[in-house]
Amino acid sequence: MQPPQYDVAHLADRLAQDPRTAELGVRARIHGDALYLEGEVMSEEQKRMVGEVAREQLPGLRLHNDLRVQHARRPDHGEELS
């Protein structure tokens, strides 16, 4: 069994390279028998896909998908250019 930091590093590589996710901004940590995902993604679908890839990569761990969905908002004022 390899140390948890290796599992986290392999998961980060997989999340970046998997075409379903192509995600670089997710932080993962392993504590005991649980995997915690943190950070922001652009949609609920992206959150779901990151969780799916994480389960495939580390199937023996309980998943806590604490990713937040970033909601895009319209600017509240115009930008002045000079």
PDB file with SEQRES, HELIX, SHEET and CRYST1 records, atoms N, CA, C and O in Angstrom:
SEQRES   1 A   82  MET GLN PRO PRO GLN TYR ASP VAL ALA HIS LEU ALA ASP          
SEQRES   2 A   82  ARG LEU ALA GLN ASP PRO ARG THR ALA GLU LEU GLY VAL          
SEQRES   3 A   82  ARG ALA ARG ILE HIS GLY ASP ALA LEU TYR LEU GLU GLY          
SEQRES   4 A   82  GLU VAL MET SER GLU GLU GLN LYS ARG MET VAL GLY GLU          
SEQRES   5 A   82  VAL ALA ARG GLU GLN LEU PRO GLY LEU ARG LEU HIS ASN          
SEQRES   6 A   82  ASP LEU ARG VAL GLN HIS ALA ARG ARG PRO ASP HIS GLY          
SEQRES   7 A   82  GLU GLU LEU SER                                              
HELIX    1 AA1 PRO A    4  GLN A   17  1                                  14    
HELIX    2 AA2 GLU A   44  GLN A   57  1                                  14    
SHEET    1 AA1 3 ARG A  27  HIS A  31  0                                        
SHEET    2 AA1 3 ALA A  34  GLU A  38 -1                                        
SHEET    3 AA1 3 ARG A  62  ASN A  65  1                                        
SHEET    1 AA2 2 GLU A  40  VAL A  41  0                                        
SHEET    2 AA2 2 ARG A  68  VAL A  69  1                                        
CRYST1    1.000    1.000    1.000  90.00  90.00  90.00 P 1           1          
ATOM      1  N   MET A   1       0.838  -1.180   0.000  1.00  0.00           N  
ATOM      2  CA  MET A   1       0.000   0.000   0.000  1.00  0.00           C  
ATOM      3  C   MET A   1       0.881   1.242   0.000  1.00  0.00           C  
ATOM      4  O   MET A   1       1.800   1.365   0.810  1.00  0.00           O  
ATOM      5  N   GLN A   2       0.591   2.156  -0.914  1.00  0.00           N  
ATOM      6  CA  GLN A   2       1.422   3.349  -1.009  1.00  0.00           C  
ATOM      7  C   GLN A   2       0.898   4.450  -0.090  1.00  0.00           C  
ATOM      8  O   GLN A   2      -0.270   4.430   0.297  1.00  0.00           O  
ATOM      9  N   PRO A   3       1.758   5.413   0.262  1.00  0.00           N  
ATOM     10  CA  PRO A   3       1.333   6.511   1.141  1.00  0.00           C  
ATOM     11  C   PRO A   3       0.211   7.336   0.499  1.00  0.00           C  
ATOM     12  O   PRO A   3       0.138   7.427  -0.726  1.00  0.00           O  
ATOM     13  N   PRO A   4      -0.667   7.939   1.320  1.00  0.00           N  
ATOM     14  CA  PRO A   4      -1.799   8.707   0.791  1.00  0.00           C  
ATOM     15  C   PRO A   4      -1.391   9.838  -0.157  1.00  0.00           C  
ATOM     16  O   PRO A   4      -2.127  10.146  -1.095  1.00  0.00           O  
ATOM     17  N   GLN A   5      -0.234  10.458   0.073  1.00  0.00           N  
ATOM     18  CA  GLN A   5       0.161  11.564  -0.801  1.00  0.00           C  
ATOM     19  C   GLN A   5       0.390  11.100  -2.243  1.00  0.00           C  
ATOM     20  O   GLN A   5       0.212  11.879  -3.179  1.00  0.00           O  
ATOM     21  N   TYR A   6       0.781   9.844  -2.422  1.00  0.00           N  
ATOM     22  CA  TYR A   6       0.927   9.310  -3.767  1.00  0.00           C  
ATOM     23  C   TYR A   6      -0.442   9.110  -4.418  1.00  0.00           C  
ATOM     24  O   TYR A   6      -0.628   9.405  -5.598  1.00  0.00           O  
ATOM     25  N   ASP A   7      -1.390   8.607  -3.638  1.00  0.00           N  
ATOM     26  CA  ASP A   7      -2.750   8.450  -4.159  1.00  0.00           C  
ATOM     27  C   ASP A   7      -3.328   9.800  -4.568  1.00  0.00           C  
ATOM     28  O   ASP A   7      -3.962   9.910  -5.617  1.00  0.00           O  
ATOM     29  N   VAL A   8      -3.113  10.829  -3.745  1.00  0.00           N  
ATOM     30  CA  VAL A   8      -3.610  12.180  -4.050  1.00  0.00           C  
ATOM     31  C   VAL A   8      -2.947  12.709  -5.315  1.00  0.00           C  
ATOM     32  O   VAL A   8      -3.618  13.309  -6.154  1.00  0.00           O  
ATOM     33  N   ALA A   9      -1.646  12.499  -5.467  1.00  0.00           N  
ATOM     34  CA  ALA A   9      -0.937  12.967  -6.658  1.00  0.00           C  
ATOM     35  C   ALA A   9      -1.442  12.255  -7.913  1.00  0.00           C  
ATOM     36  O   ALA A   9      -1.622  12.888  -8.954  1.00  0.00           O  
ATOM     37  N   HIS A  10      -1.667  10.958  -7.822  1.00  0.00           N  
ATOM     38  CA  HIS A  10      -2.188  10.211  -8.979  1.00  0.00           C  
ATOM     39  C   HIS A  10      -3.599  10.669  -9.330  1.00  0.00           C  
ATOM     40  O   HIS A  10      -3.948  10.763 -10.507  1.00  0.00           O  
ATOM     41  N   LEU A  11      -4.411  10.955  -8.309  1.00  0.00           N  
ATOM     42  CA  LEU A  11      -5.758  11.461  -8.561  1.00  0.00           C  
ATOM     43  C   LEU A  11      -5.701  12.823  -9.239  1.00  0.00           C  
ATOM     44  O   LEU A  11      -6.460  13.072 -10.176  1.00  0.00           O  
ATOM     45  N   ALA A  12      -4.823  13.706  -8.790  1.00  0.00           N  
ATOM     46  CA  ALA A  12      -4.692  15.025  -9.411  1.00  0.00           C  
ATOM     47  C   ALA A  12      -4.316  14.891 -10.885  1.00  0.00           C  
ATOM     48  O   ALA A  12      -4.859  15.598 -11.734  1.00  0.00           O  
ATOM     49  N   ASP A  13      -3.388  13.986 -11.189  1.00  0.00           N  
ATOM     50  CA  ASP A  13      -3.003  13.745 -12.587  1.00  0.00           C  
ATOM     51  C   ASP A  13      -4.196  13.241 -13.388  1.00  0.00           C  
ATOM     52  O   ASP A  13      -4.434  13.685 -14.511  1.00  0.00           O  
ATOM     53  N   ARG A  14      -4.934  12.321 -12.808  1.00  0.00           N  
ATOM     54  CA  ARG A  14      -6.089  11.753 -13.512  1.00  0.00           C  
ATOM     55  C   ARG A  14      -7.158  12.806 -13.770  1.00  0.00           C  
ATOM     56  O   ARG A  14      -7.722  12.861 -14.862  1.00  0.00           O  
ATOM     57  N   LEU A  15      -7.445  13.651 -12.765  1.00  0.00           N  
ATOM     58  CA  LEU A  15      -8.446  14.706 -12.942  1.00  0.00           C  
ATOM     59  C   LEU A  15      -8.028  15.702 -14.016  1.00  0.00           C  
ATOM     60  O   LEU A  15      -8.877  16.230 -14.734  1.00  0.00           O  
ATOM     61  N   ALA A  16      -6.737  15.961 -14.133  1.00  0.00           N  
ATOM     62  CA  ALA A  16      -6.244  16.887 -15.151  1.00  0.00           C  
ATOM     63  C   ALA A  16      -6.289  16.271 -16.542  1.00  0.00           C  
ATOM     64  O   ALA A  16      -6.552  16.972 -17.519  1.00  0.00           O  
ATOM     65  N   GLN A  17      -6.035  14.967 -16.645  1.00  0.00           N  
ATOM     66  CA  GLN A  17      -5.911  14.328 -17.958  1.00  0.00           C  
ATOM     67  C   GLN A  17      -7.191  13.689 -18.475  1.00  0.00           C  
ATOM     68  O   GLN A  17      -7.336  13.496 -19.682  1.00  0.00           O  
ATOM     69  N   ASP A  18      -8.111  13.361 -17.595  1.00  0.00           N  
ATOM     70  CA  ASP A  18      -9.352  12.710 -18.021  1.00  0.00           C  
ATOM     71  C   ASP A  18     -10.210  13.716 -18.783  1.00  0.00           C  
ATOM     72  O   ASP A  18     -10.491  14.792 -18.256  1.00  0.00           O  
ATOM     73  N   PRO A  19     -10.632  13.400 -20.004  1.00  0.00           N  
ATOM     74  CA  PRO A  19     -11.420  14.356 -20.799  1.00  0.00           C  
ATOM     75  C   PRO A  19     -12.775  14.695 -20.181  1.00  0.00           C  
ATOM     76  O   PRO A  19     -13.374  15.713 -20.528  1.00  0.00           O  
ATOM     77  N   ARG A  20     -13.258  13.863 -19.279  1.00  0.00           N  
ATOM     78  CA  ARG A  20     -14.530  14.170 -18.613  1.00  0.00           C  
ATOM     79  C   ARG A  20     -14.392  15.302 -17.607  1.00  0.00           C  
ATOM     80  O   ARG A  20     -15.369  15.979 -17.287  1.00  0.00           O  
ATOM     81  N   THR A  21     -13.175  15.508 -17.109  1.00  0.00           N  
ATOM     82  CA  THR A  21     -12.985  16.515 -16.070  1.00  0.00           C  
ATOM     83  C   THR A  21     -12.032  17.627 -16.497  1.00  0.00           C  
ATOM     84  O   THR A  21     -12.378  18.803 -16.388  1.00  0.00           O  
ATOM     85  N   ALA A  22     -10.841  17.281 -16.979  1.00  0.00           N  
ATOM     86  CA  ALA A  22      -9.810  18.266 -17.337  1.00  0.00           C  
ATOM     87  C   ALA A  22      -9.725  19.347 -16.265  1.00  0.00           C  
ATOM     88  O   ALA A  22      -9.742  20.539 -16.572  1.00  0.00           O  
ATOM     89  N   GLU A  23      -9.635  18.930 -15.028  1.00  0.00           N  
ATOM     90  CA  GLU A  23      -9.734  19.830 -13.884  1.00  0.00           C  
ATOM     91  C   GLU A  23      -8.398  19.953 -13.161  1.00  0.00           C  
ATOM     92  O   GLU A  23      -7.783  18.950 -12.800  1.00  0.00           O  
ATOM     93  N   LEU A  24      -7.953  21.200 -12.951  1.00  0.00           N  
ATOM     94  CA  LEU A  24      -6.701  21.449 -12.250  1.00  0.00           C  
ATOM     95  C   LEU A  24      -6.904  22.040 -10.862  1.00  0.00           C  
ATOM     96  O   LEU A  24      -5.994  21.998 -10.034  1.00  0.00           O  
ATOM     97  N   GLY A  25      -8.086  22.592 -10.594  1.00  0.00           N  
ATOM     98  CA  GLY A  25      -8.294  23.351  -9.366  1.00  0.00           C  
ATOM     99  C   GLY A  25      -8.887  22.585  -8.206  1.00  0.00           C  
ATOM    100  O   GLY A  25      -9.296  23.202  -7.223  1.00  0.00           O  
ATOM    101  N   VAL A  26      -8.950  21.276  -8.275  1.00  0.00           N  
ATOM    102  CA  VAL A  26      -9.528  20.488  -7.189  1.00  0.00           C  
ATOM    103  C   VAL A  26      -8.419  20.069  -6.234  1.00  0.00           C  
ATOM    104  O   VAL A  26      -7.373  19.571  -6.650  1.00  0.00           O  
ATOM    105  N   ARG A  27      -8.666  20.279  -4.955  1.00  0.00           N  
ATOM    106  CA  ARG A  27      -7.732  19.818  -3.931  1.00  0.00           C  
ATOM    107  C   ARG A  27      -8.300  18.542  -3.325  1.00  0.00           C  
ATOM    108  O   ARG A  27      -9.495  18.454  -3.044  1.00  0.00           O  
ATOM    109  N   ALA A  28      -7.447  17.572  -3.131  1.00  0.00           N  
ATOM    110  CA  ALA A  28      -7.864  16.296  -2.553  1.00  0.00           C  
ATOM    111  C   ALA A  28      -6.976  15.988  -1.360  1.00  0.00           C  
ATOM    112  O   ALA A  28      -5.786  16.305  -1.344  1.00  0.00           O  
ATOM    113  N   ARG A  29      -7.585  15.364  -0.365  1.00  0.00           N  
ATOM    114  CA  ARG A  29      -6.799  14.882   0.778  1.00  0.00           C  
ATOM    115  C   ARG A  29      -7.434  13.598   1.277  1.00  0.00           C  
ATOM    116  O   ARG A  29      -8.642  13.390   1.165  1.00  0.00           O  
ATOM    117  N   ILE A  30      -6.598  12.756   1.822  1.00  0.00           N  
ATOM    118  CA  ILE A  30      -7.055  11.488   2.372  1.00  0.00           C  
ATOM    119  C   ILE A  30      -6.832  11.534   3.872  1.00  0.00           C  
ATOM    120  O   ILE A  30      -5.747  11.862   4.351  1.00  0.00           O  
ATOM    121  N   HIS A  31      -7.884  11.199   4.598  1.00  0.00           N  
ATOM    122  CA  HIS A  31      -7.792  11.109   6.062  1.00  0.00           C  
ATOM    123  C   HIS A  31      -8.454   9.797   6.465  1.00  0.00           C  
ATOM    124  O   HIS A  31      -9.667   9.630   6.339  1.00  0.00           O  
ATOM    125  N   GLY A  32      -7.647   8.886   6.945  1.00  0.00           N  
ATOM    126  CA  GLY A  32      -8.175   7.565   7.293  1.00  0.00           C  
ATOM    127  C   GLY A  32      -8.673   6.848   6.051  1.00  0.00           C  
ATOM    128  O   GLY A  32      -7.924   6.652   5.094  1.00  0.00           O  
ATOM    129  N   ASP A  33      -9.941   6.459   6.072  1.00  0.00           N  
ATOM    130  CA  ASP A  33     -10.510   5.750   4.921  1.00  0.00           C  
ATOM    131  C   ASP A  33     -11.416   6.658   4.091  1.00  0.00           C  
ATOM    132  O   ASP A  33     -12.306   6.181   3.387  1.00  0.00           O  
ATOM    133  N   ALA A  34     -11.185   7.969   4.178  1.00  0.00           N  
ATOM    134  CA  ALA A  34     -12.037   8.919   3.464  1.00  0.00           C  
ATOM    135  C   ALA A  34     -11.214   9.840   2.559  1.00  0.00           C  
ATOM    136  O   ALA A  34     -10.103  10.251   2.895  1.00  0.00           O  
ATOM    137  N   LEU A  35     -11.798  10.145   1.409  1.00  0.00           N  
ATOM    138  CA  LEU A  35     -11.218  11.074   0.448  1.00  0.00           C  
ATOM    139  C   LEU A  35     -12.069  12.335   0.455  1.00  0.00           C  
ATOM    140  O   LEU A  35     -13.287  12.267   0.289  1.00  0.00           O  
ATOM    141  N   TYR A  36     -11.439  13.472   0.644  1.00  0.00           N  
ATOM    142  CA  TYR A  36     -12.124  14.762   0.674  1.00  0.00           C  
ATOM    143  C   TYR A  36     -11.719  15.568  -0.550  1.00  0.00           C  
ATOM    144  O   TYR A  36     -10.532  15.771  -0.805  1.00  0.00           O  
ATOM    145  N   LEU A  37     -12.707  16.025  -1.304  1.00  0.00           N  
ATOM    146  CA  LEU A  37     -12.477  16.884  -2.470  1.00  0.00           C  
ATOM    147  C   LEU A  37     -12.932  18.288  -2.117  1.00  0.00           C  
ATOM    148  O   LEU A  37     -14.029  18.475  -1.591  1.00  0.00           O  
ATOM    149  N   GLU A  38     -12.091  19.279  -2.405  1.00  0.00           N  
ATOM    150  CA  GLU A  38     -12.401  20.672  -2.101  1.00  0.00           C  
ATOM    151  C   GLU A  38     -12.004  21.540  -3.276  1.00  0.00           C  
ATOM    152  O   GLU A  38     -11.128  21.179  -4.062  1.00  0.00           O  
ATOM    153  N   GLY A  39     -12.654  22.686  -3.389  1.00  0.00           N  
ATOM    154  CA  GLY A  39     -12.349  23.637  -4.452  1.00  0.00           C  
ATOM    155  C   GLY A  39     -13.623  24.075  -5.142  1.00  0.00           C  
ATOM    156  O   GLY A  39     -14.723  23.873  -4.627  1.00  0.00           O  
ATOM    157  N   GLU A  40     -13.468  24.675  -6.309  1.00  0.00           N  
ATOM    158  CA  GLU A  40     -14.607  25.173  -7.071  1.00  0.00           C  
ATOM    159  C   GLU A  40     -14.598  24.596  -8.478  1.00  0.00           C  
ATOM    160  O   GLU A  40     -13.549  24.421  -9.097  1.00  0.00           O  
ATOM    161  N   VAL A  41     -15.793  24.309  -8.961  1.00  0.00           N  
ATOM    162  CA  VAL A  41     -15.987  23.865 -10.337  1.00  0.00           C  
ATOM    163  C   VAL A  41     -17.078  24.726 -10.956  1.00  0.00           C  
ATOM    164  O   VAL A  41     -17.753  25.479 -10.253  1.00  0.00           O  
ATOM    165  N   MET A  42     -17.254  24.617 -12.271  1.00  0.00           N  
ATOM    166  CA  MET A  42     -18.153  25.508 -12.988  1.00  0.00           C  
ATOM    167  C   MET A  42     -19.606  25.039 -13.028  1.00  0.00           C  
ATOM    168  O   MET A  42     -20.489  25.838 -13.338  1.00  0.00           O  
ATOM    169  N   SER A  43     -19.882  23.772 -12.724  1.00  0.00           N  
ATOM    170  CA  SER A  43     -21.254  23.283 -12.832  1.00  0.00           C  
ATOM    171  C   SER A  43     -21.466  22.072 -11.933  1.00  0.00           C  
ATOM    172  O   SER A  43     -20.518  21.437 -11.471  1.00  0.00           O  
ATOM    173  N   GLU A  44     -22.757  21.771 -11.697  1.00  0.00           N  
ATOM    174  CA  GLU A  44     -23.100  20.567 -10.945  1.00  0.00           C  
ATOM    175  C   GLU A  44     -22.620  19.316 -11.686  1.00  0.00           C  
ATOM    176  O   GLU A  44     -22.182  18.346 -11.067  1.00  0.00           O  
ATOM    177  N   GLU A  45     -22.708  19.351 -13.017  1.00  0.00           N  
ATOM    178  CA  GLU A  45     -22.245  18.215 -13.827  1.00  0.00           C  
ATOM    179  C   GLU A  45     -20.749  17.990 -13.631  1.00  0.00           C  
ATOM    180  O   GLU A  45     -20.301  16.850 -13.503  1.00  0.00           O  
ATOM    181  N   GLN A  46     -19.981  19.071 -13.609  1.00  0.00           N  
ATOM    182  CA  GLN A  46     -18.535  18.964 -13.388  1.00  0.00           C  
ATOM    183  C   GLN A  46     -18.252  18.382 -12.003  1.00  0.00           C  
ATOM    184  O   GLN A  46     -17.364  17.543 -11.850  1.00  0.00           O  
ATOM    185  N   LYS A  47     -18.998  18.823 -11.004  1.00  0.00           N  
ATOM    186  CA  LYS A  47     -18.841  18.292  -9.645  1.00  0.00           C  
ATOM    187  C   LYS A  47     -19.101  16.786  -9.632  1.00  0.00           C  
ATOM    188  O   LYS A  47     -18.354  16.020  -9.024  1.00  0.00           O  
ATOM    189  N   ARG A  48     -20.161  16.380 -10.305  1.00  0.00           N  
ATOM    190  CA  ARG A  48     -20.517  14.966 -10.369  1.00  0.00           C  
ATOM    191  C   ARG A  48     -19.431  14.157 -11.073  1.00  0.00           C  
ATOM    192  O   ARG A  48     -19.069  13.071 -10.620  1.00  0.00           O  
ATOM    193  N   MET A  49     -18.911  14.689 -12.184  1.00  0.00           N  
ATOM    194  CA  MET A  49     -17.885  13.967 -12.941  1.00  0.00           C  
ATOM    195  C   MET A  49     -16.581  13.840 -12.150  1.00  0.00           C  
ATOM    196  O   MET A  49     -15.931  12.795 -12.195  1.00  0.00           O  
ATOM    197  N   VAL A  50     -16.197  14.893 -11.429  1.00  0.00           N  
ATOM    198  CA  VAL A  50     -14.994  14.817 -10.599  1.00  0.00           C  
ATOM    199  C   VAL A  50     -15.168  13.722  -9.551  1.00  0.00           C  
ATOM    200  O   VAL A  50     -14.244  12.946  -9.306  1.00  0.00           O  
ATOM    201  N   GLY A  51     -16.341  13.656  -8.934  1.00  0.00           N  
ATOM    202  CA  GLY A  51     -16.607  12.600  -7.966  1.00  0.00           C  
ATOM    203  C   GLY A  51     -16.534  11.221  -8.583  1.00  0.00           C  
ATOM    204  O   GLY A  51     -16.007  10.289  -7.977  1.00  0.00           O  
ATOM    205  N   GLU A  52     -17.061  11.090  -9.788  1.00  0.00           N  
ATOM    206  CA  GLU A  52     -17.042   9.798 -10.482  1.00  0.00           C  
ATOM    207  C   GLU A  52     -15.610   9.353 -10.774  1.00  0.00           C  
ATOM    208  O   GLU A  52     -15.256   8.198 -10.534  1.00  0.00           O  
ATOM    209  N   VAL A  53     -14.796  10.259 -11.286  1.00  0.00           N  
ATOM    210  CA  VAL A  53     -13.399   9.927 -11.587  1.00  0.00           C  
ATOM    211  C   VAL A  53     -12.654   9.581 -10.297  1.00  0.00           C  
ATOM    212  O   VAL A  53     -11.845   8.654 -10.280  1.00  0.00           O  
ATOM    213  N   ALA A  54     -12.919  10.315  -9.226  1.00  0.00           N  
ATOM    214  CA  ALA A  54     -12.263  10.038  -7.938  1.00  0.00           C  
ATOM    215  C   ALA A  54     -12.630   8.649  -7.432  1.00  0.00           C  
ATOM    216  O   ALA A  54     -11.771   7.928  -6.925  1.00  0.00           O  
ATOM    217  N   ARG A  55     -13.897   8.268  -7.566  1.00  0.00           N  
ATOM    218  CA  ARG A  55     -14.324   6.930  -7.131  1.00  0.00           C  
ATOM    219  C   ARG A  55     -13.644   5.842  -7.960  1.00  0.00           C  
ATOM    220  O   ARG A  55     -13.268   4.795  -7.432  1.00  0.00           O  
ATOM    221  N   GLU A  56     -13.490   6.093  -9.256  1.00  0.00           N  
ATOM    222  CA  GLU A  56     -12.813   5.116 -10.118  1.00  0.00           C  
ATOM    223  C   GLU A  56     -11.347   4.972  -9.727  1.00  0.00           C  
ATOM    224  O   GLU A  56     -10.812   3.864  -9.706  1.00  0.00           O  
ATOM    225  N   GLN A  57     -10.701   6.087  -9.421  1.00  0.00           N  
ATOM    226  CA  GLN A  57      -9.274   6.086  -9.098  1.00  0.00           C  
ATOM    227  C   GLN A  57      -9.003   5.492  -7.713  1.00  0.00           C  
ATOM    228  O   GLN A  57      -8.026   4.767  -7.525  1.00  0.00           O  
ATOM    229  N   LEU A  58      -9.866   5.800  -6.751  1.00  0.00           N  
ATOM    230  CA  LEU A  58      -9.656   5.362  -5.365  1.00  0.00           C  
ATOM    231  C   LEU A  58     -10.936   4.721  -4.833  1.00  0.00           C  
ATOM    232  O   LEU A  58     -11.600   5.292  -3.968  1.00  0.00           O  
ATOM    233  N   PRO A  59     -11.284   3.544  -5.342  1.00  0.00           N  
ATOM    234  CA  PRO A  59     -12.577   2.938  -5.026  1.00  0.00           C  
ATOM    235  C   PRO A  59     -12.743   2.493  -3.572  1.00  0.00           C  
ATOM    236  O   PRO A  59     -13.877   2.327  -3.123  1.00  0.00           O  
ATOM    237  N   GLY A  60     -11.695   2.300  -2.847  1.00  0.00           N  
ATOM    238  CA  GLY A  60     -11.823   1.801  -1.481  1.00  0.00           C  
ATOM    239  C   GLY A  60     -12.071   2.873  -0.433  1.00  0.00           C  
ATOM    240  O   GLY A  60     -12.207   2.561   0.750  1.00  0.00           O  
ATOM    241  N   LEU A  61     -12.132   4.132  -0.851  1.00  0.00           N  
ATOM    242  CA  LEU A  61     -12.294   5.220   0.110  1.00  0.00           C  
ATOM    243  C   LEU A  61     -13.708   5.794   0.073  1.00  0.00           C  
ATOM    244  O   LEU A  61     -14.351   5.816  -0.976  1.00  0.00           O  
ATOM    245  N   ARG A  62     -14.187   6.258   1.228  1.00  0.00           N  
ATOM    246  CA  ARG A  62     -15.468   6.980   1.275  1.00  0.00           C  
ATOM    247  C   ARG A  62     -15.230   8.370   0.711  1.00  0.00           C  
ATOM    248  O   ARG A  62     -14.254   9.028   1.072  1.00  0.00           O  
ATOM    249  N   LEU A  63     -16.101   8.817  -0.159  1.00  0.00           N  
ATOM    250  CA  LEU A  63     -15.923  10.105  -0.832  1.00  0.00           C  
ATOM    251  C   LEU A  63     -16.750  11.187  -0.156  1.00  0.00           C  
ATOM    252  O   LEU A  63     -17.945  11.020   0.089  1.00  0.00           O  
ATOM    253  N   HIS A  64     -16.090  12.296   0.137  1.00  0.00           N  
ATOM    254  CA  HIS A  64     -16.750  13.504   0.629  1.00  0.00           C  
ATOM    255  C   HIS A  64     -16.509  14.576  -0.433  1.00  0.00           C  
ATOM    256  O   HIS A  64     -15.451  15.205  -0.466  1.00  0.00           O  
ATOM    257  N   ASN A  65     -17.491  14.772  -1.290  1.00  0.00           N  
ATOM    258  CA  ASN A  65     -17.357  15.724  -2.391  1.00  0.00           C  
ATOM    259  C   ASN A  65     -17.832  17.091  -1.909  1.00  0.00           C  
ATOM    260  O   ASN A  65     -19.018  17.414  -1.985  1.00  0.00           O  
ATOM    261  N   ASP A  66     -16.895  17.883  -1.415  1.00  0.00           N  
ATOM    262  CA  ASP A  66     -17.191  19.209  -0.875  1.00  0.00           C  
ATOM    263  C   ASP A  66     -16.906  20.310  -1.891  1.00  0.00           C  
ATOM    264  O   ASP A  66     -16.669  21.457  -1.513  1.00  0.00           O  
ATOM    265  N   LEU A  67     -16.928  19.969  -3.173  1.00  0.00           N  
ATOM    266  CA  LEU A  67     -16.693  20.966  -4.216  1.00  0.00           C  
ATOM    267  C   LEU A  67     -17.853  21.950  -4.244  1.00  0.00           C  
ATOM    268  O   LEU A  67     -19.011  21.567  -4.078  1.00  0.00           O  
ATOM    269  N   ARG A  68     -17.529  23.221  -4.457  1.00  0.00           N  
ATOM    270  CA  ARG A  68     -18.543  24.263  -4.595  1.00  0.00           C  
ATOM    271  C   ARG A  68     -18.705  24.579  -6.074  1.00  0.00           C  
ATOM    272  O   ARG A  68     -17.738  24.577  -6.835  1.00  0.00           O  
ATOM    273  N   VAL A  69     -19.938  24.851  -6.465  1.00  0.00           N  
ATOM    274  CA  VAL A  69     -20.215  25.239  -7.846  1.00  0.00           C  
ATOM    275  C   VAL A  69     -20.135  26.761  -7.921  1.00  0.00           C  
ATOM    276  O   VAL A  69     -20.836  27.478  -7.206  1.00  0.00           O  
ATOM    277  N   GLN A  70     -19.270  27.225  -8.798  1.00  0.00           N  
ATOM    278  CA  GLN A  70     -19.073  28.661  -8.988  1.00  0.00           C  
ATOM    279  C   GLN A  70     -20.165  29.172  -9.921  1.00  0.00           C  
ATOM    280  O   GLN A  70     -20.289  28.703 -11.052  1.00  0.00           O  
ATOM    281  N   HIS A  71     -20.936  30.107  -9.460  1.00  0.00           N  
ATOM    282  CA  HIS A  71     -22.008  30.663 -10.271  1.00  0.00           C  
ATOM    283  C   HIS A  71     -21.538  31.983 -10.877  1.00  0.00           C  
ATOM    284  O   HIS A  71     -21.189  32.922 -10.162  1.00  0.00           O  
ATOM    285  N   ALA A  72     -21.536  32.035 -12.199  1.00  0.00           N  
ATOM    286  CA  ALA A  72     -21.118  33.256 -12.892  1.00  0.00           C  
ATOM    287  C   ALA A  72     -22.190  34.325 -12.710  1.00  0.00           C  
ATOM    288  O   ALA A  72     -23.384  34.044 -12.813  1.00  0.00           O  
ATOM    289  N   ARG A  73     -21.755  35.549 -12.440  1.00  0.00           N  
ATOM    290  CA  ARG A  73     -22.686  36.671 -12.282  1.00  0.00           C  
ATOM    291  C   ARG A  73     -22.331  37.762 -13.276  1.00  0.00           C  
ATOM    292  O   ARG A  73     -21.184  37.908 -13.697  1.00  0.00           O  
ATOM    293  N   ARG A  74     -23.343  38.515 -13.632  1.00  0.00           N  
ATOM    294  CA  ARG A  74     -23.104  39.656 -14.503  1.00  0.00           C  
ATOM    295  C   ARG A  74     -22.382  40.731 -13.712  1.00  0.00           C  
ATOM    296  O   ARG A  74     -22.615  40.870 -12.512  1.00  0.00           O  
ATOM    297  N   PRO A  75     -21.511  41.493 -14.359  1.00  0.00           N  
ATOM    298  CA  PRO A  75     -20.834  42.587 -13.656  1.00  0.00           C  
ATOM    299  C   PRO A  75     -21.861  43.616 -13.171  1.00  0.00           C  
ATOM    300  O   PRO A  75     -22.869  43.859 -13.835  1.00  0.00           O  
ATOM    301  N   ASP A  76     -21.596  44.210 -12.021  1.00  0.00           N  
ATOM    302  CA  ASP A  76     -22.524  45.203 -11.487  1.00  0.00           C  
ATOM    303  C   ASP A  76     -22.235  46.615 -11.977  1.00  0.00           C  
ATOM    304  O   ASP A  76     -23.001  47.539 -11.705  1.00  0.00           O  
ATOM    305  N   HIS A  77     -21.119  46.784 -12.707  1.00  0.00           N  
ATOM    306  CA  HIS A  77     -20.794  48.090 -13.291  1.00  0.00           C  
ATOM    307  C   HIS A  77     -19.874  47.893 -14.504  1.00  0.00           C  
ATOM    308  O   HIS A  77     -19.223  46.859 -14.657  1.00  0.00           O  
ATOM    309  N   GLY A  78     -19.847  48.903 -15.341  1.00  0.00           N  
ATOM    310  CA  GLY A  78     -18.997  48.832 -16.509  1.00  0.00           C  
ATOM    311  C   GLY A  78     -17.552  49.149 -16.185  1.00  0.00           C  
ATOM    312  O   GLY A  78     -17.258  49.841 -15.210  1.00  0.00           O  
ATOM    313  N   GLU A  79     -16.672  48.649 -16.993  1.00  0.00           N  
ATOM    314  CA  GLU A  79     -15.247  48.904 -16.802  1.00  0.00           C  
ATOM    315  C   GLU A  79     -14.854  50.072 -17.691  1.00  0.00           C  
ATOM    316  O   GLU A  79     -15.168  50.102 -18.881  1.00  0.00           O  
ATOM    317  N   GLU A  80     -14.160  51.033 -17.089  1.00  0.00           N  
ATOM    318  CA  GLU A  80     -13.719  52.204 -17.863  1.00  0.00           C  
ATOM    319  C   GLU A  80     -12.330  51.927 -18.410  1.00  0.00           C  
ATOM    320  O   GLU A  80     -11.418  51.545 -17.675  1.00  0.00           O  
ATOM    321  N   LEU A  81     -12.188  52.126 -19.710  1.00  0.00           N  
ATOM    322  CA  LEU A  81     -10.911  51.933 -20.363  1.00  0.00           C  
ATOM    323  C   LEU A  81     -10.317  53.290 -20.677  1.00  0.00           C  
ATOM    324  O   LEU A  81     -11.037  54.212 -21.061  1.00  0.00           O  
ATOM    325  N   SER A  82      -9.024  53.420 -20.520  1.00  0.00           N  
ATOM    326  CA  SER A  82      -8.402  54.703 -20.858  1.00  0.00           C  
ATOM    327  C   SER A  82      -7.365  54.549 -21.922  1.00  0.00           C  
ATOM    328  O   SER A  82      -6.743  55.532 -22.324  1.00  0.00           O  
TER     329      SER A  82                                                      
END                                                                             
